[in-house]
């Protein structure tokens, strides 16, 4: 499981399931197709994408590396 998936699973709870929406994609500046590829570990995210994802989830970039 990728570190991104692990972070999302940690954030999810009984009453919250992460479903990316338009505001998420705009916030991280990653389109839906590319996010899916990153999430499924088909491609590696760029450093700027990692920074945006870390910022969105309120974590340090080092937690994603």
ZIMO-V221516 format. One record per residue. N is the residue number from 1. RES is the residue in one letter. NEAR is the number of other C-alpha atoms within 10 Angstrom. Layout:
# ZIMO-V221516
n:N res:RES near:NEAR
n:N res:RES near:NEAR
This chain:
# ZIMO-V221516
n:1 res:X near:8
n:2 res:X near:12
n:3 res:X near:13
n:4 res:X near:20
n:5 res:X near:15
n:6 res:X near:12
n:7 res:X near:15
n:8 res:X near:14
n:9 res:X near:12
n:10 res:X near:9
n:11 res:X near:12
n:12 res:X near:12
n:13 res:X near:10
n:14 res:X near:5
n:15 res:X near:5
n:16 res:X near:8
n:17 res:X near:11
n:18 res:X near:10
n:19 res:X near:7
n:20 res:X near:11
n:21 res:X near:10
n:22 res:X near:9
n:23 res:X near:9
n:24 res:X near:15
n:25 res:X near:14
n:26 res:X near:10
n:27 res:X near:13
n:28 res:X near:18
n:29 res:X near:14
n:30 res:X near:17
n:31 res:X near:12
n:32 res:X near:14
n:33 res:X near:9
n:34 res:X near:14
n:35 res:X near:18
n:36 res:X near:14
n:37 res:X near:13
n:38 res:X near:19
n:39 res:X near:17
n:40 res:X near:14
n:41 res:X near:15
n:42 res:X near:10
n:43 res:X near:12
n:44 res:X near:13
n:45 res:X near:17
n:46 res:X near:10
n:47 res:X near:11
n:48 res:X near:12
n:49 res:X near:17
n:50 res:X near:20
n:51 res:X near:17
n:52 res:X near:17
n:53 res:X near:23
n:54 res:X near:19
n:55 res:X near:14
n:56 res:X near:12
n:57 res:X near:12
n:58 res:X near:9
n:59 res:X near:13
n:60 res:X near:13
n:61 res:X near:16
n:62 res:X near:9
n:63 res:X near:11
n:64 res:X near:16
n:65 res:X near:10
